[in-house]
Amino acid sequence: MNYKDKVIWITGASSGIGEALALSLAKRGARLILSSRREDELQRVAKDTGLAALDLMILPLDLKNTEKASAWAAQVMNQFGRIDVLINNGGFSQRSAAIDTPEVLERELMEVNYFSAVALSKAVLPYMKRQKAGHIVVVSSIAGKFGFYLRSSYSAAKHALHGYFESLRLETEQFGIKTLLVCPGKVKTRVSFNAIQADGKKHNQMDESHENAMSAEDCAEQIIAAISSEKEEIFVGGKELLAVKLKRFFPSLFAKIIRKQSPY
């Protein structure tokens, strides 16, 4: 894909993988819509992209409540006239045992990590269908392939993304719409720091496994390459990705190994 003048909407754009995607796509000449809750951080990222005002839109939103998804998509269309790529990147993780996690937190994890991607994707689909072209990117996780300690509802949400968007791909590819599922392993972002505990407080520490992980910039480059080559699913990370193959081809061995891993 030639990204020059492509209109790309990124959620979770204020930090981590989303920020890295914004900066890299801006260098390629894309026109960007940046979304997250923190408008001040979006302003910072917007400045760092170096894009002109006509090529950039800051659209603050909270993925806990996407009732206005259609209105947000209409705002984007009013400014740019088209939407070429939607990158559903926003989300948050969990560090709490299932038995201790209150239902309200479980629902919030599903709302932000699953239902928001569904709502935003359905909001842009009519425009992409009319254009006879478009790309929907969904940042899942290797937690969408297997469960893990302290990640019950987070993992459930990521599993749900695969079922939904694999189905959506089959239903929409006839209209020229591509769907990419991205499964990062460990990436050096603040995802573990911002993960929510059972009491609703942040984990407030960087897990060791994330501290020594792939950079967000390298992850972003692999995502962009996958969009360009129209891949349907990619895995991004280091040696932890072996767990996905173990689960598929050697489930008994996987079951023994996964029990010995640290939750952090």
N, C-alpha and C positions, 0 to 999 in steps of 0.2 A: 504494500500500500504506500502510495505517495501521500504523506500527511500534510502537505502544503494546503492550507485553507480548509482542511477537514475540521468539522465542528465536533468537539469531543467533550462530553460531560463526565466529570469525575467526582464521585462522592468520597468522603474521607480524605479530601484533598489538602487538609491543613497540616498533615504530618506523615511520616513513614512512607509506605509504598505509594500512597496517593500523591504526596508532595513530589516524590521522585519521578512519578509518571508525568506530572504537570510540567516539571522543569525540562525533562527530556523531550516531551512532545512539543513544547514551545520552541525548542531549538530546531525542531523539524518543520516549523512553520504552521503548526496547528492553531486553530482558534478554540479557546477553552472556556468551559463553564466549571467553576470551582465551587464545590459544596461541602459543608460540614457545619457543625454547630457554632464553631468559634470564628466569628467574623474577623476579629483582630488578626488571627493567625492566617486566615484566608487572604487578608490584605497583604500580609508579609510575603506569602507565597506568590501572590499576584505580582508584587513588585519585583520579586526575584526572577520571574519568568521573562521580564523585559518586554512583554507584549504591549502593543498599543491598546488604548481603551476600546477601540472598535473590534478588537480581536479577543476581548476578554470580558467575562461576566462573572461577578461574585454573587452566588445564590445561596445564602445561608439557609440551612434547614436542619431539622431534628428527625433522624430516622426512626425515632420512637413513634412518631405520628406522621404518616404519609397520606392523610386524607386529601391533602392539596396537591398530590402528585400530578394530576392532570393539569392543574393551574400552573405548576412549576414548568412542566413541559411546554405549555403554551407561551410562557414568558421567554423561554429559550427560542422557540420558533419565531416569536415576534421580533427578537433581536437579530437572529442569524438566518432565519428562513429555512433551516434544515437541521437535522441531528444525524450525524454520521456514525458516531460511536458513543455508547453509554457504558461507562466502567463502574459497576457496582462494587466499590471497594470498601465503603464504610462499614464499621462493625466494632464489636468489642468482645473480649474473651472472659473466661470464668476461672476462678480458683476456689472452688467450694465443693465439698462432698454432696452427692445427691440428697442424702438424708437430711442435710442441714440447709439446703437451698430452699428459700421460700418460693411459693408459687408465683408471686409477683415478679421476682427476679427471673424465674424460668420463662415467664411470658415476655419479659423485656428482652431477654436474650433471643427469643424467637422473633420478636417484632423487628429488632434492629438487624439481626444477622440473616433473616430469611424473608419476612413479609415486606420489608422495605425494598428489597431487590425485585420482588414480584411486582409491587405497586409501581415502581419507577419504570420497570421494563414494559409493563402494560400501558403506561402513559405515553411512552415513545413509539410503541409498535405501530399505531395508526399512521404516524408520519413516515416511519421507515417503510411501511407497506406501500404508501403512496409514492415514495421515492423509488421504490423497487430496489432498495439497497439499504444496508445498515449493519451494524455490528454490536452485539450485546456481549459484554465481558462481565463475568461474575467471579470475584475473588472468593474462593472457598478456602479449603485447608486440607492437609492430610488428615485432619480430624474429621473430615467428611468421608473418609474411607475406613476409619476404625475409631472406636471409642478409647478414651484414656482417662487416667485418674483426674479427678477434680474438674472435668470438662463435660459432664453429662448433657446439659441442655445446649451448650455451645456446640458440641459434637452433633447433637440431634439436628440443630439448625443447619449445620453445614451438610449433613447427610441429605436433608430435605432439598437443599439447593440443587443437588445432582439429579434427584428424581424429577423435579420441576423443570429445570432448564434443559435436560436431555429430551424431555417430552416437547418442550417449547421449540427446540431446534428442529425437530421433525415436522412440526406444524407450520413453521414459518420460513423454512429454507426455500420453499417454492416461490416466495416473494423476494428472494435475493438477500435475506437476512441471515447473517452468520451468528453463531453463539459459541463463545469460548469459556470454558470452565478452567480456572487457575487454582492449583492446589499447592500453596506454599508450605514448606516445612518450617524450619527455623530461619527467621529473617531478623536482622538486628534493627528492631523498631521498639517503640514503647508499648507494644501490645501486652506484654506480661506486666509491665509497670502499671498499666491502666486497667488490667483485669479486675473484675469485681468479685469480692468475697461474699460469703453468705450473709454477713451483717450489712452489706451494701457499701462497704468501704473499699477503696482501691487496694490492690495487692502492694503497691508502692515499692516494688523492688524489681530489678531486672533479673529474670531467671538466668542462671549461668549458661544454659543451653542457647539462649538468645544473645547473650553478650558476645559469644564467639562465633556468631552465625554469619551468613551471607549478608551483604549490605543491601539496603533498600534500593540503591541505585542499580546494582546488578540484577536484582529481582525485576525492577521496572524494565530494564533492557530486554530481559527474556520475555516478559509479557508483550512488549511492543513487537518483538520479532515474531511471536506466536500470532498476533493479530495480523501482521503482514502476510504470513504464510497460511492464514486461514485454518489454523489448527483448531481442533474441537476440545482438547483437554491437554494441559501440561502440568508437570510437577516441577517445582522450583525449590532448590535447597541443597543440602549436603547429604551426608551418609544416612541421615534419618529417613530419607526417601526409600531406603531399602526395606523399611517396614511395610510399605505398601505391597511390594512384590512378595515379601514373606507371607503376608496375610492371604494373598491370592493363591500362591503356589504351594506354600508349606504352612498351612494354618496351625498345625499342632506345634511346630517349632516357634511360630510367631507367638502363640499363647504362652509359651514358657518364657520367651525373651521379654515380652511386653510387661510381664509381672515384675520384672527386675529393674525396670526403669524408674528414675526419679520423676515425681510429678512436676518438678521445676527444672 
